[in-house]
Protein backbone atom coordinates (compact mmCIF):
# COMPACT_ATOMS: atom_id res chain seq x y z
CA UNK A 1 0.00 0.00 0.00
CA UNK A 2 1.28 3.47 -0.87
CA UNK A 3 2.35 6.05 1.72
CA UNK A 4 -0.28 8.05 3.56
CA UNK A 5 -1.39 11.42 2.21
CA UNK A 6 -1.31 14.59 4.24
CA UNK A 7 -4.56 16.44 4.82
CA UNK A 8 -4.22 20.16 4.19
CA UNK A 9 -5.56 22.15 7.13
CA UNK A 10 -3.86 25.21 8.50
CA UNK A 11 -6.24 26.26 11.26
CA UNK A 12 -9.22 25.90 12.20
CA UNK A 13 -26.83 45.08 -0.92
CA UNK A 14 -28.13 44.73 -4.12
CA UNK A 15 -26.82 46.92 -7.00
CA UNK A 16 -28.00 47.53 -10.56
CA UNK A 17 -26.14 48.52 -13.68
CA UNK A 18 -26.86 49.67 -17.19
CA UNK A 19 -24.88 49.16 -20.36
CA UNK A 20 -23.43 52.11 -22.27
CA UNK A 21 -25.54 53.50 -25.14
CA UNK A 22 -25.25 51.72 -28.45
CA UNK A 23 -25.90 53.21 -31.87
CA UNK A 24 -27.76 50.07 -32.88
CA UNK A 25 -29.93 49.05 -29.95
CA UNK A 26 -31.25 45.67 -30.90
CA UNK A 27 -30.42 43.21 -28.14
CA UNK A 28 -31.76 42.23 -24.76
CA UNK A 29 -30.01 45.13 -23.00
CA UNK A 30 -32.85 47.39 -24.13
CA UNK A 31 -36.64 47.52 -24.10
CA UNK A 32 -37.84 46.39 -27.52
CA UNK A 33 -40.34 49.19 -28.02
CA UNK A 34 -39.29 52.21 -25.95
CA UNK A 35 -37.01 55.20 -26.51
CA UNK A 36 -36.12 57.94 -24.05
CA UNK A 37 -36.10 61.41 -25.65
CA UNK A 38 -35.18 64.80 -24.22
CA UNK A 39 -35.75 67.94 -26.28
CA UNK A 40 -33.63 71.05 -26.11
CA UNK A 41 -34.84 73.68 -23.59
CA UNK A 42 -35.97 76.22 -26.21
CA UNK A 43 -38.18 73.79 -28.15
CA UNK A 44 -41.85 74.76 -27.78
CA UNK A 45 -44.49 72.12 -26.91
CA UNK A 46 -46.16 72.57 -30.31
CA UNK A 47 -42.89 71.80 -32.08
CA UNK A 48 -42.44 68.75 -29.87
CA UNK A 49 -45.86 67.47 -30.92
CA UNK A 50 -45.00 67.98 -34.60
CA UNK A 51 -41.78 66.01 -34.24
CA UNK A 52 -43.63 63.09 -32.62
CA UNK A 53 -46.20 63.21 -35.42
CA UNK A 54 -43.39 63.27 -38.00
CA UNK A 55 -41.61 60.24 -36.56
CA UNK A 56 -44.70 58.35 -35.45
CA UNK A 57 -43.74 58.33 -31.77
CA UNK A 58 -46.30 58.05 -29.01
CA UNK A 59 -45.57 59.66 -25.63
CA UNK A 60 -46.13 57.09 -22.90
CA UNK A 61 -45.10 59.35 -20.01
CA UNK A 62 -42.80 62.19 -19.03
CA UNK A 63 -40.31 61.72 -16.24
CA UNK A 64 -40.84 64.58 -13.77
CA UNK A 65 -38.00 66.91 -12.97
CA UNK A 66 -35.81 66.13 -15.94
CA UNK A 67 -38.35 66.38 -18.79
CA UNK A 68 -37.40 63.10 -20.44
CA UNK A 69 -40.23 61.55 -22.46
CA UNK A 70 -40.79 57.82 -22.76
CA UNK A 71 -41.68 57.20 -26.40
CA UNK A 72 -43.30 53.99 -27.59
CA UNK A 73 -42.03 52.84 -30.99
CA UNK A 74 -44.00 50.51 -33.27
CA UNK A 75 -42.94 46.87 -33.00
CA UNK A 76 -39.86 46.07 -35.06
CA UNK A 77 -39.05 49.74 -35.75
CA UNK A 78 -37.00 50.57 -32.65
CA UNK A 79 -33.74 51.20 -34.52
CA UNK A 80 -35.42 53.31 -37.17
CA UNK A 81 -37.13 55.57 -34.63
CA UNK A 82 -34.06 55.76 -32.44
CA UNK A 83 -31.94 57.04 -35.33
CA UNK A 84 -34.63 59.50 -36.41
CA UNK A 85 -34.97 61.14 -33.02
CA UNK A 86 -31.19 61.09 -32.46
CA UNK A 87 -30.51 63.00 -35.68
CA UNK A 88 -33.18 65.68 -35.15
CA UNK A 89 -31.55 69.05 -34.32
CA UNK A 90 -34.26 69.87 -31.78
CA UNK A 91 -33.49 66.77 -29.70
CA UNK A 92 -30.88 67.11 -26.95
CA UNK A 93 -30.49 63.36 -26.77
CA UNK A 94 -32.27 60.12 -27.47
CA UNK A 95 -31.41 56.73 -26.11
CA UNK A 96 -32.97 53.31 -25.81
CA UNK A 97 -34.74 52.44 -22.58
CA UNK A 98 -31.99 50.34 -21.01
CA UNK A 99 -32.83 47.27 -19.03
CA UNK A 100 -31.22 46.85 -15.64
CA UNK A 101 -30.93 43.83 -13.41
CA UNK A 102 -29.88 43.06 -9.90
CA UNK A 103 -26.46 41.53 -9.40
CA UNK A 104 -26.39 37.94 -8.32
CA UNK A 105 -26.07 38.68 -4.63
CA UNK A 106 -27.60 35.68 -2.86
CA UNK A 107 -29.78 35.76 0.26
CA UNK A 108 -27.64 33.27 2.20
CA UNK A 109 -27.22 34.93 5.66
CA UNK A 110 -23.50 34.16 6.02
CA UNK A 111 -22.72 35.65 2.60
CA UNK A 112 -21.78 38.96 4.24
CA UNK A 113 -18.90 37.10 5.91
CA UNK A 114 -17.74 35.42 2.69
CA UNK A 115 -15.17 38.05 1.79
CA UNK A 116 -13.59 35.73 -0.75
CA UNK A 117 -16.71 35.79 -2.93
CA UNK A 118 -16.57 39.57 -3.19
CA UNK A 119 -12.82 39.52 -3.83
CA UNK A 120 -13.36 37.11 -6.75
CA UNK A 121 -16.28 39.19 -8.06
CA UNK A 122 -18.49 36.12 -7.79
CA UNK A 123 -21.76 38.12 -7.61
CA UNK A 124 -20.88 39.80 -10.91
CA UNK A 125 -20.01 36.40 -12.38
CA UNK A 126 -23.35 34.99 -11.24
CA UNK A 127 -25.05 37.81 -13.12
CA UNK A 128 -23.64 36.20 -16.28
CA UNK A 129 -24.05 32.55 -15.30
CA UNK A 130 -25.09 30.61 -12.23
CA UNK A 131 -23.70 27.41 -13.67
CA UNK A 132 -25.75 24.28 -14.15
CA UNK A 133 -26.85 21.20 -12.17
CA UNK A 134 -25.40 19.22 -15.06
CA UNK A 135 -21.89 20.31 -14.05
CA UNK A 136 -20.59 17.98 -11.35
CA UNK A 137 -17.86 18.89 -8.88
CA UNK A 138 -16.22 15.81 -7.36
CA UNK A 139 -14.97 16.56 -3.84
CA UNK A 140 -12.27 13.98 -3.03
CA UNK A 141 -11.83 14.38 0.71
CA UNK A 142 -13.00 13.12 4.12
CA UNK A 143 -16.53 12.80 2.76
CA UNK A 144 -19.40 15.28 2.76
CA UNK A 145 -22.01 15.58 5.50
CA UNK A 146 -24.94 13.78 3.87
CA UNK A 147 -27.48 15.47 6.16
CA UNK A 148 -26.31 19.07 5.93
CA UNK A 149 -29.22 21.21 4.71
CA UNK A 150 -26.89 23.43 2.68
CA UNK A 151 -25.31 20.45 0.89
CA UNK A 152 -27.65 17.44 0.88
CA UNK A 153 -29.83 18.72 -2.01
CA UNK A 154 -26.68 19.09 -4.14
CA UNK A 155 -25.15 15.63 -3.60
CA UNK A 156 -25.76 13.47 -6.67
CA UNK A 157 -23.52 10.53 -5.76
CA UNK A 158 -21.49 9.16 -2.83
CA UNK A 159 -18.78 6.51 -2.68
CA UNK A 160 -16.17 5.51 -0.12
CA UNK A 161 -12.64 4.38 -0.98
CA UNK A 162 -11.24 4.85 2.54
CA UNK A 163 -12.59 1.72 4.21
CA UNK A 164 -14.60 3.84 6.66
CA UNK A 165 -18.01 2.75 7.87
CA UNK A 166 -19.74 5.09 5.40
CA UNK A 167 -19.15 7.88 2.88
CA UNK A 168 -20.47 10.37 5.44
CA UNK A 169 -18.10 12.99 6.86
CA UNK A 170 -17.28 12.83 10.56
CA UNK A 171 -14.10 14.89 10.25
CA UNK A 172 -15.48 18.12 8.77
CA UNK A 173 -12.79 19.02 6.22
CA UNK A 174 -14.58 17.62 3.18
CA UNK A 175 -17.84 19.25 4.20
CA UNK A 176 -16.11 22.63 4.50
CA UNK A 177 -14.50 22.27 1.07
CA UNK A 178 -17.76 21.16 -0.57
CA UNK A 179 -19.59 24.21 0.77
CA UNK A 180 -17.09 26.65 -0.72
CA UNK A 181 -17.26 24.96 -4.11
CA UNK A 182 -20.98 24.34 -4.45
CA UNK A 183 -23.19 24.87 -1.38
CA UNK A 184 -26.86 25.53 -2.07
CA UNK A 185 -26.94 29.20 -3.01
CA UNK A 186 -29.69 31.79 -2.64
CA UNK A 187 -31.67 29.35 -0.51
CA UNK A 188 -31.96 31.65 2.51
CA UNK A 189 -29.70 29.60 4.77
CA UNK A 190 -25.99 29.33 5.51
CA UNK A 191 -23.42 30.16 2.86
CA UNK A 192 -23.17 30.50 -0.90
CA UNK A 193 -21.04 28.24 -3.09
CA UNK A 194 -18.93 29.64 -5.92
CA UNK A 195 -20.35 27.05 -8.31
CA UNK A 196 -23.92 28.19 -7.47
CA UNK A 197 -26.06 25.63 -9.38
CA UNK A 198 -23.33 23.00 -9.76
CA UNK A 199 -23.85 19.63 -8.08
CA UNK A 200 -21.55 17.63 -5.80
CA UNK A 201 -20.05 14.16 -6.13
CA UNK A 202 -19.04 12.96 -2.66
CA UNK A 203 -15.92 10.84 -3.15
CA UNK A 204 -14.46 9.82 0.21
CA UNK A 205 -10.75 9.10 -0.16
CA UNK A 206 -9.58 10.11 3.33
CA UNK A 207 -10.46 8.23 6.49
CA UNK A 208 -12.29 9.71 9.46
CA UNK A 209 -8.98 10.89 10.98
CA UNK A 210 -8.19 12.96 7.87
CA UNK A 211 -5.48 10.73 6.39
CA UNK A 212 -5.47 8.37 3.45
CA UNK A 213 -3.41 6.44 0.94
CA UNK A 214 -2.42 7.46 -2.55
CA UNK A 215 -4.09 4.34 -3.83
CA UNK A 216 -7.43 5.51 -2.40
CA UNK A 217 -7.01 8.92 -3.98
CA UNK A 218 -6.03 7.48 -7.37
CA UNK A 219 -9.07 5.16 -7.29
CA UNK A 220 -11.28 8.11 -6.41
CA UNK A 221 -9.94 10.24 -9.26
CA UNK A 222 -10.50 7.50 -11.82
CA UNK A 223 -13.99 6.74 -10.50
CA UNK A 224 -14.96 10.42 -10.59
CA UNK A 225 -13.69 10.80 -14.15
CA UNK A 226 -15.52 7.66 -15.28
CA UNK A 227 -18.76 8.81 -13.66
CA UNK A 228 -19.06 12.23 -15.23
CA UNK A 229 -17.11 14.59 -13.00
CA UNK A 230 -16.46 17.89 -14.77
CA UNK A 231 -14.31 19.23 -11.93
CA UNK A 232 -12.24 17.23 -9.42
CA UNK A 233 -11.12 19.03 -6.28
CA UNK A 234 -8.14 17.69 -4.32
CA UNK A 235 -7.70 19.68 -1.12
CA UNK A 236 -5.06 17.24 0.05
CA UNK A 237 -1.53 16.18 -0.76
CA UNK A 238 1.90 15.03 0.31
CA UNK A 239 5.54 15.78 -0.34
CA UNK A 240 6.11 12.58 -2.30
CA UNK A 241 5.63 11.91 -5.99
CA UNK A 242 3.76 8.89 -7.29
CA UNK A 243 3.46 7.53 -10.79
CA UNK A 244 0.09 6.04 -9.85
CA UNK A 245 -1.27 9.40 -8.73
CA UNK A 246 0.15 11.16 -11.78
CA UNK A 247 -1.42 8.58 -14.08
CA UNK A 248 -4.78 9.06 -12.35
CA UNK A 249 -4.60 12.85 -12.78
CA UNK A 250 -3.69 12.47 -16.46
CA UNK A 251 -6.51 9.96 -16.92
CA UNK A 252 -9.05 12.42 -15.51
CA UNK A 253 -7.69 15.27 -17.63
CA UNK A 254 -7.90 13.19 -20.78
CA UNK A 255 -11.48 12.27 -19.89
CA UNK A 256 -12.34 16.00 -19.86
CA UNK A 257 -12.20 16.88 -16.15
CA UNK A 258 -10.55 19.98 -14.72
CA UNK A 259 -8.39 18.84 -11.79
CA UNK A 260 -7.80 21.43 -9.05
CA UNK A 261 -5.39 20.83 -6.15
CA UNK A 262 -4.22 22.68 -3.06
CA UNK A 263 -0.60 23.86 -3.14
CA UNK A 264 0.02 23.16 0.56
CA UNK A 265 0.42 25.00 3.84
CA UNK A 266 4.12 24.68 4.62
CA UNK A 267 5.17 28.16 3.44
CA UNK A 268 7.60 26.45 1.07
CA UNK A 269 8.44 26.39 -2.62
CA UNK A 270 8.99 22.63 -2.51
CA UNK A 271 6.61 20.63 -4.71
CA UNK A 272 3.46 19.16 -3.24
CA UNK A 273 1.64 16.32 -4.97
CA UNK A 274 -0.73 16.04 -6.77
CA UNK A 275 -0.77 19.86 -7.19
CA UNK A 276 2.69 19.74 -8.81
CA UNK A 277 1.52 17.68 -11.77
CA UNK A 278 1.07 19.50 -15.08
CA UNK A 279 -2.57 18.53 -15.48
CA UNK A 280 -3.55 19.95 -12.07
CA UNK A 281 -4.31 23.59 -11.41
CA UNK A 282 -2.15 24.23 -8.31
CA UNK A 283 -3.72 26.81 -6.01
CA UNK A 284 -2.01 29.03 -3.41
CA UNK A 285 -3.88 31.01 -0.73
CA UNK A 286 -4.28 34.77 -0.37
CA UNK A 287 -5.78 37.00 2.30
CA UNK A 288 -8.27 39.86 2.15
CA UNK A 289 -5.73 42.38 0.89
CA UNK A 290 -4.35 40.10 -1.83
CA UNK A 291 -1.22 39.09 0.02
CA UNK A 292 -0.01 35.51 -0.09
CA UNK A 293 -0.85 33.82 3.19
CA UNK A 294 2.35 33.39 5.20
CA UNK A 295 1.86 29.63 5.38
CA UNK A 296 0.87 29.11 1.74
CA UNK A 297 3.22 27.25 -0.57
CA UNK A 298 4.42 29.05 -3.68
CA UNK A 299 6.76 28.57 -6.63
CA UNK A 300 6.96 28.36 -10.39
CA UNK A 301 4.83 25.21 -10.25
CA UNK A 302 1.91 27.05 -8.61
CA UNK A 303 -0.62 28.23 -11.19
CA UNK A 304 -3.08 30.56 -9.44
CA UNK A 305 -4.13 31.87 -6.04
CA UNK A 306 -7.52 32.24 -4.37
CA UNK A 307 -8.90 33.36 -0.98
CA UNK A 308 -7.84 30.94 1.75
CA UNK A 309 -7.67 32.93 4.99
CA UNK A 310 -10.51 32.87 7.53
CA UNK A 311 -13.08 31.32 5.18
CA UNK A 312 -16.54 30.49 6.52
CA UNK A 313 -18.25 27.46 5.03
CA UNK A 314 -20.34 24.43 5.85
CA UNK A 315 -19.25 22.10 8.64
CA UNK A 316 -20.72 18.98 10.23
CA UNK A 317 -24.36 19.94 10.79
CA UNK A 318 -24.40 18.88 14.44
CA UNK A 319 -21.31 20.97 15.34
CA UNK A 320 -21.13 24.79 15.60
CA UNK A 321 -24.59 25.02 14.02
CA UNK A 322 -23.13 23.57 10.83
CA UNK A 323 -20.76 26.41 9.86
CA UNK A 324 -17.16 27.22 10.73
CA UNK A 325 -14.14 29.29 9.71
CA UNK A 326 -11.04 27.53 8.37
CA UNK A 327 -7.85 28.72 6.68
CA UNK A 328 -5.71 26.83 4.20
CA UNK A 329 -4.91 26.18 0.58
CA UNK A 330 -7.67 23.57 0.91
CA UNK A 331 -10.11 26.46 1.02
CA UNK A 332 -8.38 28.29 -1.84
CA UNK A 333 -8.54 25.18 -4.05
CA UNK A 334 -12.29 24.85 -3.42
CA UNK A 335 -12.88 28.42 -4.65
CA UNK A 336 -11.16 27.57 -7.94
CA UNK A 337 -13.07 24.30 -8.28
CA UNK A 338 -16.36 26.18 -7.93
CA UNK A 339 -15.19 28.75 -10.47
CA UNK A 340 -14.30 26.02 -12.94
CA UNK A 341 -17.87 24.73 -12.63
CA UNK A 342 -19.19 28.17 -13.63
CA UNK A 343 -16.78 28.56 -16.53
CA UNK A 344 -17.83 25.22 -18.04
CA UNK A 345 -21.19 26.80 -18.93
CA UNK A 346 -19.57 29.66 -20.85
CA UNK A 347 -16.98 27.98 -23.11
CA UNK A 348 -17.05 26.11 -26.41
CA UNK A 349 -14.68 23.57 -27.90
CA UNK A 350 -12.45 26.00 -29.76
CA UNK A 351 -9.73 23.50 -30.67
CA UNK A 352 -12.01 20.66 -31.72
CA UNK A 353 -10.56 18.06 -29.36
CA UNK A 354 -13.99 17.03 -28.13
CA UNK A 355 -13.65 18.34 -24.57
CA UNK A 356 -13.89 21.66 -22.74
CA UNK A 357 -11.50 21.31 -19.80
CA UNK A 358 -8.60 22.91 -21.67
CA UNK A 359 -10.76 25.93 -22.54
CA UNK A 360 -11.96 26.18 -18.94
CA UNK A 361 -8.44 26.11 -17.55
CA UNK A 362 -7.24 28.68 -20.08
CA UNK A 363 -10.15 30.99 -19.21
CA UNK A 364 -9.37 30.82 -15.48
CA UNK A 365 -5.63 31.31 -15.82
CA UNK A 366 -5.67 34.03 -18.49
CA UNK A 367 -8.20 36.14 -16.60
CA UNK A 368 -6.52 36.29 -13.21
CA UNK A 369 -5.87 39.60 -11.45
CA UNK A 370 -2.20 40.49 -11.23
CA UNK A 371 -1.73 41.18 -7.52
CA UNK A 372 2.02 41.65 -7.75
CA UNK A 373 2.93 38.56 -5.74
CA UNK A 374 5.63 36.29 -7.09
CA UNK A 375 5.36 32.53 -6.87
CA UNK A 376 1.66 32.21 -7.71
CA UNK A 377 1.79 31.98 -11.49
CA UNK A 378 -0.99 33.85 -13.26
CA UNK A 379 -2.29 35.71 -10.20
CA UNK A 380 -5.43 35.62 -8.08
CA UNK A 381 -8.46 34.22 -9.90
CA UNK A 382 -11.30 36.54 -10.92
CA UNK A 383 -14.65 34.84 -11.46
CA UNK A 384 -16.26 37.66 -13.42
CA UNK A 385 -13.40 37.98 -15.86
CA UNK A 386 -13.20 34.21 -16.27
CA UNK A 387 -16.87 33.68 -17.18
CA UNK A 388 -16.89 36.72 -19.48
CA UNK A 389 -13.40 36.01 -20.84
CA UNK A 390 -12.50 39.62 -20.06
CA UNK A 391 -14.70 40.88 -22.91
CA UNK A 392 -16.91 43.10 -20.79
CA UNK A 393 -16.30 45.36 -17.83
CA UNK A 394 -18.06 44.63 -14.57
CA UNK A 395 -20.34 47.29 -13.08
CA UNK A 396 -18.51 49.87 -11.06
CA UNK A 397 -18.33 48.79 -7.42
CA UNK A 398 -20.35 50.69 -4.85
CA UNK A 399 -18.78 49.00 -1.85
CA UNK A 400 -15.30 48.54 -0.45
CA UNK A 401 -13.41 46.38 2.01
CA UNK A 402 -11.63 46.77 5.32
CA UNK A 403 -8.84 44.38 6.24
CA UNK A 404 -5.96 44.19 8.66
CA UNK A 405 -4.42 42.40 11.59
CA UNK A 406 -5.22 42.19 15.30
CA UNK A 407 -2.25 41.84 17.67
CA UNK A 408 -1.41 41.86 21.37
CA UNK A 409 -0.13 45.22 22.65
CA UNK A 410 2.32 43.59 25.04
CA UNK A 411 4.32 41.41 22.67
CA UNK A 412 2.91 42.00 19.19
CA UNK A 413 1.74 38.42 18.84
CA UNK A 414 -1.30 37.74 16.64
CA UNK A 415 -4.66 37.28 18.32
CA UNK A 416 -6.51 34.40 16.67
CA UNK A 417 -10.28 34.20 17.01
CA UNK A 418 -10.75 37.92 17.66
CA UNK A 419 -14.07 39.37 16.48
CA UNK A 420 -14.04 42.30 14.05
CA UNK A 421 -17.24 44.03 12.97
CA UNK A 422 -18.46 47.13 11.17
CA UNK A 423 -21.74 46.89 13.05
CA UNK A 424 -23.39 44.75 10.37
CA UNK A 425 -20.84 42.20 9.22
CA UNK A 426 -18.87 40.09 11.68
CA UNK A 427 -15.68 38.16 10.94
CA UNK A 428 -13.04 36.43 13.04
CA UNK A 429 -9.27 36.58 12.76
CA UNK A 430 -7.25 33.61 11.60
CA UNK A 431 -4.14 32.09 13.19
CA UNK A 432 -2.06 35.05 11.94
CA UNK A 433 -4.50 37.56 13.43
CA UNK A 434 -5.68 38.63 9.97
CA UNK A 435 -9.23 39.53 8.98
CA UNK A 436 -11.13 41.00 6.04
CA UNK A 437 -14.62 42.51 5.91
CA UNK A 438 -16.06 42.83 2.41
CA UNK A 439 -18.97 44.61 0.76
CA UNK A 440 -19.04 47.61 3.12
CA UNK A 441 -20.99 50.60 1.74
CA UNK A 442 -18.84 53.50 0.61
CA UNK A 443 -18.35 56.20 3.23
CA UNK A 444 -17.42 56.47 6.87
CA UNK A 445 -17.45 53.18 8.77
CA UNK A 446 -16.61 52.36 12.37
CA UNK A 447 -14.82 49.05 12.76
CA UNK A 448 -14.47 47.41 16.17
CA UNK A 449 -12.15 44.60 17.28
CA UNK A 450 -12.65 42.57 20.45
CA UNK A 451 -11.23 39.42 21.99
CA UNK A 452 -11.70 37.54 25.23
CA UNK A 453 -9.45 38.99 27.90
CA UNK A 454 -8.74 42.24 26.01
CA UNK A 455 -10.06 45.78 25.94
CA UNK A 456 -12.20 46.49 22.88
CA UNK A 457 -10.82 48.91 20.28
CA UNK A 458 -12.53 50.87 17.48
CA UNK A 459 -11.42 52.83 14.43
CA UNK A 460 -13.30 55.17 12.13
CA UNK A 461 -12.27 54.48 8.53
CA UNK A 462 -13.13 55.91 5.14
CA UNK A 463 -14.30 53.12 2.85
CA UNK A 464 -13.84 53.78 -0.87
CA UNK A 465 -15.66 51.83 -3.56
CA UNK A 466 -13.57 49.03 -5.03
CA UNK A 467 -10.71 49.56 -2.60
CA UNK A 468 -9.46 47.92 0.58
CA UNK A 469 -8.80 50.11 3.61
CA UNK A 470 -6.24 48.80 6.08
CA UNK A 471 -7.24 48.93 9.74
CA UNK A 472 -4.85 47.20 12.13
CA UNK A 473 -5.77 46.80 15.80
CA UNK A 474 -3.50 46.51 18.83
CA UNK A 475 -5.48 45.23 21.82
CA UNK A 476 -4.53 45.75 25.45
CA UNK A 477 -5.15 42.93 27.89
CA UNK A 478 -7.73 43.43 30.60
CA UNK A 479 -6.42 43.44 34.17
CA UNK A 480 -7.03 40.18 36.01
CA UNK A 481 -10.55 40.01 37.37
CA UNK A 482 -10.73 40.33 41.17
CA UNK A 483 -11.22 36.93 42.76
CA UNK A 484 -14.74 35.98 43.74
CA UNK A 485 -15.48 34.97 47.32
CA UNK A 486 -16.21 31.34 48.16
CA UNK A 487 -16.88 29.60 51.45
CA UNK A 488 -17.65 26.22 52.97
CA UNK A 489 -21.41 25.96 53.16
CA UNK A 490 -21.54 22.70 55.09
CA UNK A 491 -19.55 19.81 56.61
CA UNK A 492 -21.66 16.71 57.15
CA UNK A 493 -21.05 13.17 58.42
CA UNK A 494 -22.59 9.88 57.47
CA UNK A 495 -21.94 6.36 58.80
CA UNK A 496 -22.38 3.32 56.59
CA UNK A 497 -22.08 -0.35 57.41
CA UNK A 498 -23.86 -3.06 59.42
CA UNK A 499 -26.21 -2.79 62.42
CA UNK A 500 -23.46 -3.30 65.00
CA UNK A 501 -20.31 -2.23 63.17
CA UNK A 502 -19.57 1.04 61.33
CA UNK A 503 -17.62 0.19 58.17
CA UNK A 504 -17.12 3.73 56.92
CA UNK A 505 -17.38 7.29 58.12
CA UNK A 506 -18.05 9.69 55.24
CA UNK A 507 -17.35 13.41 55.60
CA UNK A 508 -18.91 15.64 52.91
CA UNK A 509 -17.75 19.22 52.35
CA UNK A 510 -19.69 21.59 50.08
CA UNK A 511 -18.07 24.77 48.69
CA UNK A 512 -20.19 27.57 47.24
CA UNK A 513 -19.97 31.14 45.96
CA UNK A 514 -22.79 33.61 45.52
CA UNK A 515 -25.75 31.62 44.15
CA UNK A 516 -23.65 28.80 42.72
CA UNK A 517 -21.56 25.78 43.55
CA UNK A 518 -17.78 25.96 43.07
CA UNK A 519 -16.37 23.05 41.09
CA UNK A 520 -12.68 22.26 40.88
CA UNK A 521 -11.86 23.62 44.34
CA UNK A 522 -9.01 21.87 46.15
CA UNK A 523 -10.13 21.23 49.75
CA UNK A 524 -7.74 20.25 52.59
CA UNK A 525 -9.34 18.64 55.67
CA UNK A 526 -7.85 17.86 59.08
CA UNK A 527 -9.75 15.11 60.93
CA UNK A 528 -9.08 13.81 64.46
CA UNK A 529 -10.82 11.60 67.03
CA UNK A 530 -8.49 12.53 69.88
CA UNK A 531 -6.39 9.40 69.34
CA UNK A 532 -5.57 9.58 65.65
CA UNK A 533 -5.61 12.28 63.01
CA UNK A 534 -5.92 12.36 59.24
CA UNK A 535 -4.89 15.09 56.76
CA UNK A 536 -7.03 14.61 53.69
CA UNK A 537 -7.45 16.51 50.39
CA UNK A 538 -9.77 16.33 47.42
CA UNK A 539 -11.41 18.31 44.60
CA UNK A 540 -15.04 19.42 44.44
CA UNK A 541 -17.26 18.09 41.67
CA UNK A 542 -19.80 19.97 39.54
CA UNK A 543 -22.07 20.25 42.57
CA UNK A 544 -19.30 21.83 44.64
CA UNK A 545 -19.03 18.68 46.76
CA UNK A 546 -16.01 16.64 47.84
CA UNK A 547 -16.24 13.50 50.01
CA UNK A 548 -13.67 11.96 52.38
CA UNK A 549 -13.88 8.44 53.80
CA UNK A 550 -12.45 6.88 57.00
CA UNK A 551 -12.62 3.09 56.89
CA UNK A 552 -13.51 1.08 59.98
CA UNK A 553 -13.76 4.11 62.24
CA UNK A 554 -13.50 3.60 66.01
CA UNK A 555 -16.04 4.93 68.47
CA UNK A 556 -15.35 8.46 69.65
CA UNK A 557 -15.82 12.10 68.84
CA UNK A 558 -14.53 13.24 65.45
CA UNK A 559 -13.65 16.86 64.68
CA UNK A 560 -13.36 17.80 60.98
CA UNK A 561 -11.66 21.12 60.22
CA UNK A 562 -11.21 22.59 56.76
CA UNK A 563 -7.71 24.11 56.72
CA UNK A 564 -7.56 25.34 53.11
CA UNK A 565 -9.74 25.85 50.03
CA UNK A 566 -8.10 26.86 46.73
CA UNK A 567 -9.84 27.49 43.38
CA UNK A 568 -8.85 29.55 40.35
CA UNK A 569 -10.61 32.89 40.34
CA UNK A 570 -11.81 32.57 43.94
CA UNK A 571 -10.65 33.55 47.40
CA UNK A 572 -11.73 31.63 50.51
CA UNK A 573 -13.69 33.73 52.99
CA UNK A 574 -13.27 31.99 56.35
CA UNK A 575 -15.80 34.29 58.02
CA UNK A 576 -18.73 32.93 56.03
CA UNK A 577 -20.21 29.48 56.34
CA UNK A 578 -18.40 26.97 58.54
CA UNK A 579 -14.83 25.77 58.94
CA UNK A 580 -15.34 22.79 61.27
CA UNK A 581 -17.91 20.28 62.50
CA UNK A 582 -18.10 17.53 65.18
CA UNK A 583 -19.57 14.05 65.09
CA UNK A 584 -19.71 11.39 67.89
CA UNK A 585 -19.70 7.76 66.90
CA UNK A 586 -21.03 5.34 69.54
CA UNK A 587 -19.50 1.94 70.02
CA UNK A 588 -22.41 0.16 68.30
CA UNK A 589 -22.49 2.52 65.33
CA UNK A 590 -25.19 4.77 66.73
CA UNK A 591 -25.03 8.52 67.22
CA UNK A 592 -25.29 10.17 70.68
PyMOL commands that set and color helices and strands:
alter all, ss='L'
color gray80, all
select helices_A, chain A and resi 45-55+78-87+109-113+115-119+122-126+152-154+173-182+214-226+243-254+320-322+329-344+357-366+383-388
alter helices_A, ss='H'
color red, helices_A
select strands_A, chain A and resi 4-7+16-17+30-39+58-63+68-72+91-98+101-102+136-141+155-160+199-204+212-213+231-234+236-237+258-262+280-286+304-307+311-314+323-326+399-408+419-421+426-428+434-441+443-450+457-463+468-470+473-475+484-497+502-513+516-517+522-528+533-539+545-551+556-566+570-577+580-585
alter strands_A, ss='S'
color yellow, strands_A
deselect
rebuild
show_as cartoon
